[in-house]
Amino acid sequence: MKIIFKTLLFAFGLLLVQSCDDELVQKSNDSLSPSDYYTNSSEFEFATRGIYSAFLGGSYYGGSLLSLPDIMTDNVILAQRGRRSNQSFHEWRHSPNLSWGMLYSPYIVTNRANLVLNNIGNLEDGAEKNNFIGEARAARALALFDMVRVYSKIPTQNGADTSLGLPIITGIDPNVRNLRPNVADSYEFIKNELVDAKALINEDNGVARLNKEVVSALLSRVYLYMGEYQNAVDAANDVTTPISTFSEVGQVWKDASEAGVIFKIDQDRNLDGISIGTEWSQSTANNEVVPEYVVSFELNNLYQNTDARRNAYIANLPDQDGMVYNAIFKMYGETGQQNGVIDPKIIRSAEVALNKAEAHYFLGQEAQALAALDELRENRYSDYTPGTETGNDLIAAIQLERRLELFAEGHRLFDLKRWNLGVSRSATDGEFIDGTGTPVPANFLNLSAGSHLFQMPIPQSEINVFPEFQQNPGYN
């Protein structure tokens, strides 16, 4: 696999020689070898910081993982006056030669983590060493989890366990050529890595670092995907971060507050300047929007006027010709900015509450499911009253709140996959504020549950380099 090989070689070729608080400075391998570098706790600290930077890759949390899962579903609609970026994904025309290249950045995370783990014996045993191990193992577990949900089935899907997962890379051999294990093996590795990491990692590692709380939150997500519902509840119960309140919701998405944020990737607006929000739109000096995708009219109408998320996530903005859109405001930028540069939030306490609610429901514990759901709803609606849903109405309410809460955070495609649901888009709604405009073409209205298109194809460039590497079914 070219990307995996290149990533492994890249990991050998880049070594840490100095550091500042916000970024890792690295030097080529002919100046310093790995065996000479990983010798003390300061060097392991710098190396561990370097793991996090790879999460900001453009195909990863620096862009595509936060946008494509919504672009490919019913949450957004293409704006005809935009650049038509990612249109092939919106219209499900992705193929091995037109694919989501997400194998690169997560495997950089993996290999930087593996370099730490391969050299960790140079440190004395103790809490500090255990913490470095915990961070590295949790990071590579998250990286594999994110890749496997993009390129593989999710365990709750029919026939998923024996279908193709993704290679589990634990060494630092740049010539590794691992075939794809099954999904069950991939998820078992992810789960075990997180469980082991939780026992080793610190309670607090500072802002934007993995810690016990983060690992518990991630486990609630992984267990939910695996259908291990009691474990999902138990992991969620270990999370103590309160859900952001009604008044805090909008501030979180301007980076003016970290309320309810369990784990994010911290970027500096000037040094990093990764414009996550430009996946959705750009802005003019006159505060006009240049839209790429906008909130679908159907989803827009699901946000009630009493819902804090309506104004936090959506803004009615005009383009230069005065056409007004339900623009995606959630990633518009920090306070006072409209450049799309904000910190990607990887997991929040609101999601953990929804994970818990869904897990309780599938355990047949409806009262507990409703209580977890209401824990979120009381912080989102100004006119909140306790819910009374049961049965099918209760799971529908949980799924609705998940859609409303996690919009534009990279969840919708994967939720539909694991629920064994298809995509259904409006045949009449357009992209403007009132639903007028250009509807989705008839060929791209419905994607059936279980379609092979829910699993992204392995890029053909990978297959060309490693022909034995298995392509996903339906793309040959």
C-alpha positions in Angstrom: 0.0 0.0 0.0 1.7 3.1 -1.2 0.3 5.5 1.4 1.0 3.1 4.3 4.6 2.5 3.0 5.1 6.2 2.4 3.8 7.0 5.8 6.1 4.5 7.5 9.1 5.9 5.6 7.9 9.4 6.5 7.8 8.4 10.2 11.4 7.3 10.0 12.5 10.3 8.0 11.1 12.9 10.4 12.6 13.1 13.9 12.2 15.7 16.6 15.0 18.0 17.4 13.4 20.9 19.1 9.9 22.0 20.1 7.7 24.9 20.9 4.4 24.9 22.8 2.2 24.6 19.8 4.0 22.6 17.1 6.6 19.9 16.5 9.8 20.8 14.6 11.4 17.9 12.9 14.7 17.1 11.1 15.7 14.5 8.5 17.0 11.1 9.5 20.6 11.8 8.4 21.0 14.2 11.3 19.6 12.1 14.1 18.5 8.5 14.4 15.5 7.2 16.3 17.7 5.2 18.7 19.6 8.4 19.5 16.5 10.5 20.0 14.0 8.7 22.3 16.3 8.8 25.4 14.5 10.9 28.0 11.1 12.1 29.1 11.4 15.5 27.4 12.0 13.8 24.0 9.1 11.5 24.6 6.9 14.5 25.4 7.9 16.2 22.2 7.2 13.0 20.2 3.8 12.5 21.9 2.9 16.1 20.9 3.8 15.2 17.4 1.2 12.4 17.3 -1.6 15.0 17.6 -0.6 17.2 14.7 -1.4 14.4 12.2 -5.1 14.4 13.2 -5.3 17.8 11.4 -4.7 16.3 8.0 -6.9 17.6 5.2 -8.6 14.2 4.6 -9.0 13.8 8.4 -10.1 16.1 11.2 -8.7 19.0 9.3 -11.4 18.7 6.7 -13.0 15.7 5.1 -13.9 13.6 8.1 -16.0 16.4 9.4 -17.8 17.2 6.1 -18.1 14.1 3.8 -20.3 12.1 6.2 -22.9 14.9 5.9 -22.3 15.7 2.2 -23.0 12.1 1.3 -26.4 12.0 3.2 -29.5 14.1 3.6 -28.2 16.8 5.9 -26.9 19.2 3.2 -27.6 20.1 -0.4 -25.2 21.4 -3.0 -25.2 25.1 -3.6 -25.3 25.7 -7.4 -23.3 28.9 -7.1 -20.4 27.4 -5.2 -17.3 25.6 -6.5 -19.0 22.2 -6.6 -16.3 20.7 -4.4 -16.9 17.1 -3.3 -19.8 16.8 -5.8 -18.7 13.3 -6.7 -19.3 12.2 -3.1 -22.6 14.1 -2.8 -23.8 12.2 -5.9 -22.3 8.9 -4.8 -20.0 8.7 -7.8 -16.9 7.8 -5.8 -14.7 5.1 -7.2 -11.2 3.7 -6.8 -9.9 6.4 -9.1 -12.0 9.1 -7.4 -11.8 8.2 -3.8 -11.5 9.5 -0.3 -7.8 9.3 0.5 -8.0 8.9 4.2 -5.4 6.3 4.7 -2.5 8.8 4.9 -3.1 11.0 8.0 -4.4 8.2 10.3 -1.4 6.0 9.5 0.9 8.9 10.3 -0.8 9.1 13.7 -0.3 5.3 14.0 3.3 5.4 13.0 4.2 8.3 15.3 2.5 6.4 18.1 4.4 3.2 17.2 7.7 5.0 17.3 6.9 6.1 20.8 5.9 2.6 21.8 8.8 1.0 20.1 11.3 3.1 22.1 9.4 3.4 25.4 11.7 0.9 27.1 14.3 3.7 27.3 12.2 5.2 30.1 12.1 4.0 33.7 8.9 2.3 34.8 6.4 4.5 36.5 3.4 6.7 36.0 5.1 9.0 33.4 6.0 6.0 31.2 2.5 4.5 31.5 1.0 7.8 30.5 3.1 8.0 27.3 2.0 4.4 26.5 -1.6 5.2 27.2 -1.7 8.3 24.9 0.1 6.5 22.1 -2.2 3.4 22.2 -5.4 5.5 22.5 -4.3 7.6 19.5 -3.6 4.7 17.2 -6.9 3.1 18.3 -8.8 6.2 17.4 -6.9 6.4 14.0 -7.8 2.8 13.1 -11.4 3.3 14.3 -11.8 6.3 12.0 -10.4 4.5 9.0 -12.3 1.3 9.5 -15.7 3.1 9.7 -14.9 4.9 6.5 -13.6 1.9 4.5 -15.4 -1.0 6.1 -18.8 -2.1 7.4 -19.8 -1.4 11.0 -20.3 -4.4 13.3 -24.1 -3.8 13.7 -24.5 -4.1 9.9 -25.5 -7.5 8.5 -22.5 -9.7 7.7 -20.1 -7.1 9.0 -17.9 -9.3 11.3 -16.5 -11.4 8.5 -16.2 -8.6 6.0 -13.0 -6.7 5.3 -11.5 -4.5 8.0 -8.2 -2.6 7.8 -4.6 -3.6 8.6 -3.6 -3.4 12.2 -0.1 -1.8 12.2 1.8 -2.1 15.5 5.4 -2.1 14.2 7.7 0.3 12.5 8.9 -1.8 9.5 8.6 0.5 6.5 8.3 -2.5 4.2 5.2 -4.0 5.9 2.5 -5.4 3.6 -0.4 -6.4 5.7 -3.5 -7.8 4.2 -6.9 -6.8 5.5 -8.2 -8.7 8.5 -11.9 -9.0 9.1 -14.0 -6.3 10.8 -14.4 -8.3 14.0 -10.6 -8.4 14.4 -10.2 -4.7 13.6 -12.8 -3.7 16.2 -11.4 -6.1 18.8 -8.0 -4.5 18.5 -9.5 -1.0 18.8 -11.5 -1.9 21.9 -8.6 -3.7 23.6 -6.3 -0.8 22.9 -8.7 1.7 24.5 -9.3 -0.5 27.5 -5.6 -0.9 28.1 -4.9 2.7 27.5 -7.6 3.7 30.0 -5.7 1.8 32.7 -2.4 3.5 31.9 -3.2 7.1 30.9 -3.4 10.1 33.2 -6.6 11.6 34.5 -5.5 15.0 33.0 -2.9 15.7 30.4 -3.8 19.3 29.7 -5.9 20.9 26.9 -6.4 18.9 23.8 -4.7 15.8 25.0 -6.1 12.3 25.5 -6.8 11.3 29.1 -9.0 8.8 31.0 -12.2 10.9 30.4 -11.5 11.0 26.7 -10.8 7.3 26.5 -14.1 6.5 28.4 -16.0 8.7 26.0 -14.4 7.1 23.0 -15.2 3.6 24.4 -18.9 4.6 24.7 -18.8 5.3 20.9 -16.8 2.2 20.0 -19.0 -0.1 22.1 -22.1 1.4 20.5 -20.8 0.7 17.1 -20.0 -2.9 18.1 -23.5 -3.4 19.6 -22.0 -4.1 23.1 -24.6 -1.9 24.7 -24.0 -2.6 28.4 -20.4 -1.8 27.9 -21.4 1.4 26.1 -23.5 2.4 29.1 -20.7 1.6 31.6 -18.2 3.6 29.6 -20.6 6.6 29.3 -21.2 6.4 33.1 -17.4 7.0 33.6 -17.7 10.4 31.8 -18.2 13.3 34.1 -18.0 16.3 31.8 -21.3 18.1 31.9 -23.3 18.9 28.7 -23.0 22.4 27.5 -25.9 24.6 28.6 -28.4 26.4 26.4 -26.4 29.6 26.6 -23.1 27.9 26.0 -23.9 26.1 22.7 -23.1 28.9 20.4 -19.9 29.9 22.3 -18.5 26.4 21.8 -18.7 26.8 18.0 -16.8 30.1 18.2 -14.1 28.6 20.3 -15.1 31.0 23.1 -16.0 28.1 25.4 -15.0 24.5 25.9 -18.2 23.6 27.7 -19.1 20.0 27.1 -16.0 19.4 24.9 -14.2 16.2 26.0 -11.6 16.1 23.3 -10.6 18.5 20.5 -7.5 19.2 18.4 -6.2 22.5 19.4 -4.9 24.7 16.5 -3.5 28.2 16.5 -5.4 30.5 14.1 -2.2 32.1 12.9 0.3 29.3 13.0 -1.9 26.5 11.8 -4.8 28.3 10.1 -6.6 25.2 9.0 -9.9 26.4 7.6 -12.2 23.6 8.5 -15.3 25.7 7.8 -14.4 26.3 4.1 -15.6 22.8 3.4 -19.0 24.4 3.7 -18.6 28.0 2.4 -16.3 31.0 2.1 -17.1 34.6 3.0 -16.6 38.0 1.5 -15.5 41.2 3.2 -19.2 42.3 3.2 -20.2 39.2 5.2 -21.7 37.6 2.1 -21.5 33.9 1.8 -20.0 31.9 -1.1 -21.7 28.6 -0.4 -20.4 25.1 -1.2 -23.2 23.2 0.7 -26.0 24.5 2.8 -28.4 22.9 5.4 -31.0 20.9 3.6 -34.5 22.5 3.8 -35.8 19.4 5.5 -33.2 19.4 8.2 -33.5 23.2 8.7 -37.2 22.7 9.5 -36.4 20.1 12.1 -34.6 22.7 14.3 -37.3 24.4 16.4 -37.2 28.1 17.1 -36.7 27.2 20.8 -33.6 25.1 20.1 -30.3 26.7 20.9 -28.7 24.9 18.0 -30.8 26.8 15.4 -28.8 30.0 15.8 -25.6 28.3 16.8 -25.5 26.0 13.7 -27.4 27.9 11.0 -27.3 31.5 9.8 -29.5 33.1 7.1 -26.8 34.6 4.9 -26.9 36.2 1.4 -24.5 35.7 -1.5 -23.3 38.7 -3.5 -26.4 38.6 -5.6 -28.7 38.7 -2.6 -29.8 35.1 -2.7 -30.2 33.9 0.9 -29.3 30.5 2.2 -29.6 28.4 5.4 -25.8 28.6 5.7 -23.8 26.3 7.9 -22.7 28.6 10.7 -21.3 25.9 13.0 -17.8 26.0 11.5 -17.8 29.7 10.4 -14.9 30.7 12.6 -13.8 31.9 16.0 -15.4 34.9 17.7 -15.1 37.9 15.3 -13.8 35.7 12.4 -15.4 34.3 9.3 -12.5 32.3 8.0 -13.6 28.8 9.0 -10.7 28.3 11.3 -11.9 26.6 14.5 -10.8 23.7 16.6 -12.3 20.3 15.5 -14.2 18.8 18.3 -13.7 15.0 18.2 -16.0 14.0 21.0 -18.4 15.9 23.3 -20.5 15.0 26.3 -23.6 15.5 24.3 -22.7 12.6 22.1 -21.9 10.5 25.1 -25.4 11.1 26.5 -26.8 10.1 23.2 -24.6 7.0 23.1 -25.9 6.1 26.5 -29.6 6.8 25.6 -29.3 4.5 22.5 -27.5 1.8 24.3 -30.1 1.8 27.1 -32.9 1.6 24.5 -31.4 -1.5 22.8 -31.0 -3.1 26.2 -34.8 -2.7 26.7 -34.2 -0.1 29.4 -36.6 2.6 28.1 -36.8 4.7 31.3 -33.0 5.0 31.5 -32.9 5.8 27.8 -35.4 8.6 28.2 -33.5 10.0 31.1 -30.3 10.1 29.2 -32.0 11.7 26.2 -33.7 14.3 28.4 -30.3 15.2 30.0 -29.4 16.6 26.5 -32.8 18.0 25.7 -33.1 20.1 28.8 -29.9 21.9 27.8 -31.1 22.5 24.2 -34.7 23.8 24.4 -35.8 26.9 26.1 -39.3 25.4 26.4 -38.1 22.0 27.6 -40.5 19.7 29.2 -39.6 16.1 30.2 -40.2 13.6 27.4 -42.8 10.8 27.5 -41.8 8.7 24.4 -41.7 5.0 24.5 -41.1 2.2 22.0 -40.5 3.2 18.4 -41.2 6.9 19.3 -38.3 6.8 21.8 -35.7 5.4 19.4 -36.9 7.9 16.7 -36.5 10.7 19.2 -33.0 9.6 20.1 -32.0 9.3 16.4 -33.5 12.8 15.7 -31.6 14.4 18.5 -28.4 12.7 17.3 -28.9 14.1 13.9 -29.6 17.6 15.2 -26.8 17.7 17.8 -24.0 16.2 15.7 -24.7 17.9 12.4 -21.5 18.8 10.5 -19.3 16.8 12.9 -18.8 13.7 10.8 -21.5 11.3 12.1 -24.5 11.1 9.8 -23.2 8.6 7.2 -21.9 6.3 9.9 -25.1 6.5 12.0 -27.2 5.5 9.0 -24.8 2.7 8.2 -24.9 1.2 11.7 -28.7 1.6 11.9 -29.0 -0.2 8.6 -30.8 2.7 7.1 -30.5 4.3 3.7 -30.3 7.9 2.5 -33.5 9.6 1.3 -33.4 13.2 0.0 -36.2 15.5 -1.0 -37.0 15.5 -4.7 -38.4 19.1 -4.6 -36.4 21.2 -2.1 -33.6 23.4 -3.4 -30.8 25.2 -1.8 -32.3 28.6 -0.9 -33.7 29.7 2.5 -37.3 28.9 1.5 -36.6 25.6 -0.2 -36.7 27.0 -3.7 -33.7 26.5 -6.0 -32.3 23.4 -7.7 -33.3 20.1 -6.2 -31.1 17.1 -6.0 -31.1 15.3 -9.4 -33.4 12.2 -9.5 -30.5 9.8 -9.8 -29.1 10.9 -6.5 -32.1 11.0 -4.3 -31.9 7.5 -2.6 -29.1 5.3 -1.5 -30.4 2.0 -0.3 -29.4 0.5 3.1 -26.6 -1.9 2.8 -25.3 -0.4 -0.5 -21.6 -1.0 -1.1 -21.3 2.8 -1.6 -21.5 3.2 2.1 -18.0 1.8 2.3 -15.5 4.0 0.5 -13.3 2.3 -2.1 -9.6 1.7 -1.5 -7.8 4.2 -3.7 -6.6 2.5 -6.9 -3.1 3.9 -6.4 -2.9 1.6 -3.3 -4.0 -1.4 -5.3 -1.5 -0.7 -8.1 1.4 -0.8 -5.7 0.1 -3.8 -3.7 -2.1 -5.8 -6.0 -2.9 -8.4 -3.3 -4.4 -5.8 -1.1 -8.2 -6.4 -1.2 -10.5 -3.9 -2.8 -14.0 -3.4 -1.2 -16.8 -5.4 -2.9 -18.6 -3.6 -5.6 -15.7 -1.6 -6.8 -13.8 -4.2 -8.9 
